[in-house]
Amino acid sequence: MGKENIKLFGIPIVFLLLGILFLILGANGDSIAVNFSRPPGATSWTTSGSTADAFTSVLMIIGISFQILFISTFSISFYLWQKGSR
C-alpha cells in the first residue's frame, strides 16, 4: 500500500515543493537580481528597479503556478485514493 501512495501522491508533492522553492526565491528576488546583474570584476554597480521587479514577480508567478498545479493534482490523486479504498 505504501508504494501505491507514493506513486499516487508523488507528483503533487513535487509540485508543492517546487512551488515553495520558487516562492522563497521570489521573496528574495532583489538579492538574486543584484547577483545576476553584477558585471565580472566590478567593485561597484547598480541594479535597476525593473530588473529587481522582474526577478521578484516572475519567480512568484512560477511559484503560484506550481501551487495551483499542486492543488489540482492533489485533488485528483485524493479522489482516486478514496475511490480505490472502497
C-alpha positions as a printed Julia matrix, in Angstrom:
86×3 Matrix{Float64}:
   0.0    0.0     0.0
   2.91   2.39    0.68
   4.3    2.26   -2.87
   0.85   2.91   -4.29
   0.5    6.03   -2.14
   3.93   7.28   -3.18
   3.06   6.65   -6.82
  -0.31   8.38   -6.4
   0.84  11.39   -4.38
   4.4   11.75   -5.71
   3.73  14.31   -8.43
   1.57  16.59   -6.24
   4.26  16.6    -3.54
   6.9   17.55   -6.14
   4.67  20.43   -7.31
   4.24  21.55   -3.7
   7.98  21.57   -3.04
   8.76  23.37   -6.3
   6.09  25.96   -5.54
   7.52  26.6    -2.09
  11.04  26.85   -3.53
  10.05  29.38   -6.19
   8.04  31.43   -3.7
  11.06  31.63   -1.39
  13.29  32.6    -4.32
  10.74  35.19   -5.42
  10.67  36.7    -1.95
  14.44  37.16   -2.27
  14.22  38.44   -5.84
  16.03  41.7    -5.12
  19.18  39.99   -3.87
  19.09  37.48   -6.72
  18.8   40.33   -9.24
  21.79  42.07   -7.68
  23.87  38.9    -8.01
  22.85  38.31  -11.64
  23.38  41.93  -12.74
  26.91  42.19  -11.34
  29.47  42.55  -14.18
  32.55  40.35  -13.92
  35.32  42.04  -11.94
  33.21  45.03  -10.95
  33.58  46.51   -7.49
  30.65  48.92   -7.79
  27.44  48.63   -9.84
  23.77  49.47   -9.75
  20.78  47.28  -10.41
  17.71  48.81  -11.99
  14.4   48.58  -10.23
  12.8   46.87  -13.19
  15.34  44.06  -13.01
  14.61  43.51   -9.33
  10.86  43.64  -10.01
  11.23  41.13  -12.85
  13.16  38.67  -10.69
  10.58  39.02   -7.94
   7.4   38.85  -10.0
   8.43  36.12  -12.45
   9.59  33.78   -9.69
   6.44  34.48   -7.66
   4.21  33.76  -10.68
   6.02  30.47  -11.29
   5.67  29.57   -7.6
   1.96  30.36   -7.55
   1.5   28.31  -10.74
   3.15  25.32   -9.09
   0.9   25.76   -6.05
  -2.17  25.73   -8.32
  -0.84  22.6   -10.03
  -0.36  21.04   -6.58
  -3.97  21.76   -5.6
  -5.4   20.34   -8.81
  -3.22  17.21   -8.96
  -3.63  16.54   -5.24
  -7.41  16.77   -5.61
  -7.36  14.22   -8.41
  -4.99  11.93   -6.51
  -7.07  12.18   -3.35
 -10.23  11.34   -5.3
  -8.57   8.29   -6.86
  -7.22   7.23   -3.45
 -10.69   7.48   -1.88
 -12.27   5.66   -4.81
  -9.72   2.82   -4.56
 -10.1    2.34   -0.81
 -13.75   1.23   -1.05
